[in-house]
Amino acid sequence: MNNNPLDHIENLTKKTNDYMGERAQSVLGRYPLLFSLLSVFGVVAVLYGFESVIDQISFLANRPLLIFIIGLGILVFTGSLYKSLGRQGR
């Protein structure tokens, strides 16, 4: 028989975690529609915010083709960076 109080606390904690783990369901699993709507709202808010910022910069607001080219350049750059970082991790 082990009389170490730390072992007893660790054992009790493990039993509690096991018990709660069996009964716990993620919040996302309980409310999928709410999280979907919040996610969509977040994406739309960010896009609308970017649009509003670009509209306030007169140089960019009058040149949609320039915005498109800059956006494509950023996507190509980040894609290349992601690809090169992925190779280094292997």
ROSE-4610 file (N, C-alpha, C; in Angstrom, 1 decimal, always signed):
// ROSE-4610
residu = [M/M/M/N/N/N/N/N/N/N/N/N/P/P/P/L/L/L/D/D/D/H/H/H/I/I/I/E/E/E/N/N/N/L/L/L/T/T/T/K/K/K/K/K/K/T/T/T/N/N/N/D/D/D/Y/Y/Y/M/M/M/G/G/G/E/E/E/R/R/R/A/A/A/Q/Q/Q/S/S/S/V/V/V/L/L/L/G/G/G/R/R/R/Y/Y/Y/P/P/P/L/L/L/L/L/L/F/F/F/S/S/S/L/L/L/L/L/L/S/S/S/V/V/V/F/F/F/G/G/G/V/V/V/V/V/V/A/A/A/V/V/V/L/L/L/Y/Y/Y/G/G/G/F/F/F/E/E/E/S/S/S/V/V/V/I/I/I/D/D/D/Q/Q/Q/I/I/I/S/S/S/F/F/F/L/L/L/A/A/A/N/N/N/R/R/R/P/P/P/L/L/L/L/L/L/I/I/I/F/F/F/I/I/I/I/I/I/G/G/G/L/L/L/G/G/G/I/I/I/L/L/L/V/V/V/F/F/F/T/T/T/G/G/G/S/S/S/L/L/L/Y/Y/Y/K/K/K/S/S/S/L/L/L/G/G/G/R/R/R/Q/Q/Q/G/G/G/R/R/R]
num = [1/1/1/2/2/2/3/3/3/4/4/4/5/5/5/6/6/6/7/7/7/8/8/8/9/9/9/10/10/10/11/11/11/12/12/12/13/13/13/14/14/14/15/15/15/16/16/16/17/17/17/18/18/18/19/19/19/20/20/20/21/21/21/22/22/22/23/23/23/24/24/24/25/25/25/26/26/26/27/27/27/28/28/28/29/29/29/30/30/30/31/31/31/32/32/32/33/33/33/34/34/34/35/35/35/36/36/36/37/37/37/38/38/38/39/39/39/40/40/40/41/41/41/42/42/42/43/43/43/44/44/44/45/45/45/46/46/46/47/47/47/48/48/48/49/49/49/50/50/50/51/51/51/52/52/52/53/53/53/54/54/54/55/55/55/56/56/56/57/57/57/58/58/58/59/59/59/60/60/60/61/61/61/62/62/62/63/63/63/64/64/64/65/65/65/66/66/66/67/67/67/68/68/68/69/69/69/70/70/70/71/71/71/72/72/72/73/73/73/74/74/74/75/75/75/76/76/76/77/77/77/78/78/78/79/79/79/80/80/80/81/81/81/82/82/82/83/83/83/84/84/84/85/85/85/86/86/86/87/87/87/88/88/88/89/89/89/90/90/90]
x = [+0.8/+0.0/+0.9/+0.6/+1.3/+0.7/+1.4/+0.9/+1.3/+1.9/+2.4/+1.1/+1.0/-0.2/-0.2/+1.0/+1.1/+0.5/+0.9/+0.4/-1.1/-1.7/-3.1/-3.8/-3.2/-3.8/-3.7/-2.6/-2.5/-3.5/-3.7/-4.6/-6.1/-6.4/-7.7/-7.9/-6.9/-7.0/-7.2/-6.5/-6.7/-8.1/-8.6/-9.9/-11.0/-10.8/-11.7/-11.7/-10.5/-10.3/-11.0/-10.8/-11.4/-12.9/-13.4/-14.9/-15.4/-14.8/-15.4/-15.2/-14.1/-13.8/-14.8/-15.4/-16.4/-17.7/-18.0/-19.3/-19.3/-18.1/-18.0/-18.1/-18.8/-18.9/-18.5/-17.8/-17.2/-18.4/-18.1/-19.1/-19.4/-18.4/-18.7/-19.6/-19.5/-20.4/-21.8/-22.0/-23.3/-24.0/-23.2/-23.8/-23.2/-23.3/-22.6/-23.1/-24.4/-25.0/-24.5/-24.4/-23.9/-22.5/-21.6/-20.2/-20.1/-20.9/-20.9/-21.2/-22.3/-22.7/-21.7/-21.1/-20.1/-18.8/-18.5/-17.3/-17.6/-18.8/-19.1/-19.2/-19.7/-19.8/-18.3/-17.5/-16.1/-15.4/-15.6/-14.9/-15.5/-16.8/-17.5/-17.0/-16.9/-16.5/-15.1/-14.2/-12.8/-12.8/-13.5/-13.5/-14.1/-15.2/-15.8/-14.9/-14.2/-13.2/-12.1/-11.5/-10.5/-11.1/-12.3/-12.9/-13.0/-13.4/-13.6/-12.2/-11.2/-9.9/-9.4/-9.6/-9.1/-9.9/-11.2/-12.0/-11.5/-10.9/-10.4/-9.1/-8.4/-7.1/-7.4/-7.4/-7.9/-7.0/-5.7/-4.9/-5.3/-5.7/-6.2/-7.6/-8.4/-9.9/-10.2/-9.3/-9.6/-8.8/-8.2/-7.4/-7.7/-8.9/-9.2/-8.3/-7.7/-6.8/-5.5/-5.1/-3.9/-4.1/-5.3/-5.6/-5.6/-6.2/-6.2/-4.8/-3.9/-2.5/-1.8/-1.9/-1.3/-1.8/-3.1/-3.6/-3.1/-3.0/-2.4/-0.9/-0.2/+1.2/+1.4/+0.5/+0.6/+0.3/-0.7/-1.0/+0.1/+0.7/+1.9/+3.0/+3.3/+4.4/+4.1/+2.9/+2.6/+2.6/+2.1/+2.1/+3.5/+4.4/+5.8/+6.5/+6.2/+6.8/+6.3/+5.0/+4.5/+5.1/+5.3/+5.9/+7.3/+8.1/+9.5/+9.6/+8.8/+8.8/+8.4/+7.5/+7.1/+8.2/+9.1/+10.2/+11.3/+11.5/+12.5/+12.1/+10.8/+10.4/+10.5/+10.8/+10.8/+12.2]
y = [-1.2/+0.0/+1.2/+2.2/+3.4/+4.5/+5.1/+6.2/+7.6/+7.6/+8.9/+9.8/+11.0/+11.8/+12.3/+12.5/+13.0/+11.9/+10.6/+9.5/+9.5/+9.7/+9.6/+10.7/+11.9/+13.1/+12.9/+12.3/+12.1/+11.0/+10.0/+8.9/+9.5/+10.3/+10.9/+11.8/+12.6/+13.5/+12.7/+11.6/+10.7/+10.1/+9.7/+9.1/+10.2/+11.4/+12.5/+12.9/+13.0/+13.3/+12.2/+10.9/+9.8/+9.9/+10.2/+10.2/+11.4/+12.5/+13.7/+13.6/+12.9/+12.8/+11.9/+10.9/+10.1/+10.8/+11.8/+12.5/+13.8/+14.4/+15.7/+15.6/+16.6/+16.7/+18.1/+18.3/+19.6/+20.6/+21.8/+22.9/+23.0/+22.8/+22.8/+21.7/+20.5/+19.4/+19.7/+20.4/+20.7/+21.8/+22.8/+23.9/+24.2/+23.3/+23.4/+24.6/+24.9/+26.0/+27.3/+27.5/+28.7/+29.0/+28.0/+28.2/+28.4/+27.8/+28.0/+29.5/+30.0/+31.4/+32.3/+32.1/+33.0/+33.0/+31.8/+31.8/+32.5/+32.4/+33.1/+34.6/+35.0/+36.4/+37.0/+36.2/+36.6/+36.9/+35.9/+36.0/+37.2/+37.4/+38.5/+39.8/+39.9/+41.1/+41.5/+40.5/+40.8/+41.3/+40.7/+41.1/+42.5/+42.7/+44.1/+45.1/+44.8/+45.7/+46.0/+45.0/+45.2/+46.1/+45.8/+46.7/+48.1/+48.3/+49.7/+50.4/+49.7/+50.3/+50.7/+49.8/+50.0/+51.2/+51.3/+52.4/+53.8/+53.8/+55.0/+55.5/+54.5/+54.9/+55.2/+56.4/+56.8/+56.2/+56.1/+55.5/+54.1/+53.3/+51.9/+51.8/+52.7/+52.7/+52.9/+53.7/+53.9/+53.0/+52.0/+51.0/+49.6/+49.0/+47.7/+46.6/+46.9/+45.9/+45.9/+47.0/+47.0/+46.2/+46.3/+45.5/+44.0/+43.7/+42.3/+41.7/+42.5/+42.1/+42.0/+42.9/+42.8/+41.6/+41.4/+40.2/+38.9/+38.8/+37.6/+37.4/+38.5/+38.5/+38.0/+38.5/+38.1/+36.6/+36.1/+34.7/+33.8/+34.3/+33.5/+33.5/+34.7/+34.7/+33.8/+33.9/+33.1/+31.6/+31.3/+29.9/+29.4/+30.2/+29.8/+29.6/+30.6/+30.5/+29.3/+29.0/+27.8/+26.5/+26.5/+25.3/+25.1/+26.2/+26.1/+25.8/+26.3/+26.0/+24.5/+24.0/+22.6/+21.7/+22.0/+21.2/+21.2/+22.3/+22.4/+21.5/+21.4/+20.6/+19.1/+18.7/+17.2/+16.7]
z = [+0.0/+0.0/+0.0/-0.9/-1.0/-0.3/+0.7/+1.5/+1.0/-0.2/-0.7/-1.1/-0.5/-0.8/-2.3/-2.8/-4.2/-5.2/-4.9/-5.8/-5.7/-4.4/-4.2/-5.0/-5.0/-5.7/-7.2/-7.7/-9.1/-9.6/-8.8/-9.1/-9.1/-8.1/-8.1/-9.3/-9.6/-10.8/-12.1/-12.2/-13.4/-13.5/-12.4/-12.3/-12.7/-12.2/-12.5/-13.9/-14.5/-15.9/-16.8/-16.4/-17.2/-17.1/-16.0/-15.8/-16.6/-16.5/-17.2/-18.7/-19.1/-20.5/-21.2/-20.5/-21.1/-21.3/-20.4/-20.4/-21.1/-21.3/-21.9/-23.4/-23.9/-25.4/-25.7/-26.8/-27.1/-27.3/-27.0/-27.3/-28.7/-29.6/-31.0/-31.4/-30.8/-31.1/-30.6/-29.5/-29.0/-29.8/-30.3/-30.9/-32.3/-33.2/-34.5/-35.3/-35.3/-36.0/-35.5/-34.2/-33.6/-34.0/-33.9/-34.3/-35.8/-36.6/-38.1/-38.4/-37.7/-37.9/-37.4/-36.3/-35.8/-36.7/-37.2/-38.1/-39.4/-40.0/-41.2/-40.9/-39.8/-39.4/-39.3/-38.7/-38.5/-39.9/-40.8/-42.1/-42.9/-42.8/-43.5/-42.9/-41.6/-40.9/-41.3/-41.4/-41.8/-43.3/-44.2/-45.6/-45.7/-45.0/-45.1/-44.5/-43.5/-42.9/-43.9/-44.5/-45.6/-46.7/-47.1/-48.2/-47.7/-46.5/-46.0/-45.9/-45.5/-45.4/-46.8/-47.8/-49.1/-49.7/-49.4/-49.9/-49.4/-48.2/-47.6/-48.2/-48.9/-49.5/-51.0/-51.3/-52.7/-53.8/-53.5/-54.6/-54.9/-53.9/-54.2/-54.6/-54.0/-54.3/-55.8/-56.5/-57.9/-58.8/-58.3/-59.1/-58.7/-59.0/-58.6/-59.3/-60.5/-61.1/-60.3/-59.7/-58.9/-57.6/-57.0/-55.8/-56.2/-57.3/-57.7/-57.9/-58.6/-58.8/-57.5/-56.6/-55.3/-54.5/-54.6/-53.9/-54.4/-55.8/-56.4/-56.0/-55.9/-55.5/-54.1/-53.2/-51.8/-51.7/-52.5/-52.4/-52.9/-54.0/-54.6/-53.6/-53.0/-52.0/-50.8/-50.2/-49.0/-49.4/-50.6/-51.0/-51.1/-51.7/-51.9/-50.5/-49.7/-48.3/-47.6/-47.7/-47.0/-47.5/-48.9/-49.5/-49.1/-49.0/-48.6/-47.1/-46.3/-44.9/-44.7/-45.5/-45.4/-45.7/-46.7/-47.1/-46.0/-45.3/-44.3/-43.0/-42.8/-41.6/-41.8/-43.0/-43.3/-43.0]
